[in-house]
């Protein structure tokens, strides 16, 4: 039995501090959203049988569990790649981006799951772009479409940044890959002006050790406008990006011994 603790505070005043126990494995909470009744969390749980599954907790305003929902299949491992992979849509429902790995051959597909406020699954759709597809962060756009960042991998060594756009019903509108220089990963995504997007990620050098933050900008059709790598002489980590009101990108990254805001 493994437990995790979730705390909520408002201007340094702790409203609650709760511990939640995972009876059949070790769980890691990745995202938390504020809801009309309280909060919604998503965790990845490693079961005692060795499989990874998803666990949603709907909490009241003081952290009490209202209901939960498991998504599990012994043939698959469910993987969550990055925080903020769970969003509340404009229609009041929720959308999760994650990946699902077939245990028999380790092929991996991107996965989007739409849930109602009562945690009923409205739809669940797979996106198998390459032998390994990993989904990261998601954002909703003005026309109720959704874009999701991530990576596609054709070999064990090299990967490319992935951006996919889907309709409100989860139908794939387009998917694009970027990079191809070395090993690139798309971690975060943020809406830019005119329906485009910024993608924050990481690019690794040939030796697979040295890494730099990687920032890309694409238009509303996913066409690359520009990309750039930056960082220090040390090994840097992935770029996390948000869009400022003036349309510029604000990027945060870090290297081995401090945090740098670009």
Secondary structure, DSSP 8 states (H G I E B T S, - for coil): -EEEEEEEEETTEEEEEEEEEETTEEEEEEEEEE-SSEEEEEEEEEETTS-EEEEEEEEETTS-EEEEEEE--TTEEEE--SSS-EEE-TTS-EEEEEEEEETTT--EEEEEEEE-TT--EEEEEEE--SSEEEEEEEEE-TTS-EEEEEEEESSSS-EEEEEEEE-TT--EEEEEEE--SSEEEEEEEEE-GGG-EEEEEEEE-TTSS-EEEEEEEE-TT--EEEEEEE--SS-B---EEEE-TTS-EEEEEEETTEEEE-
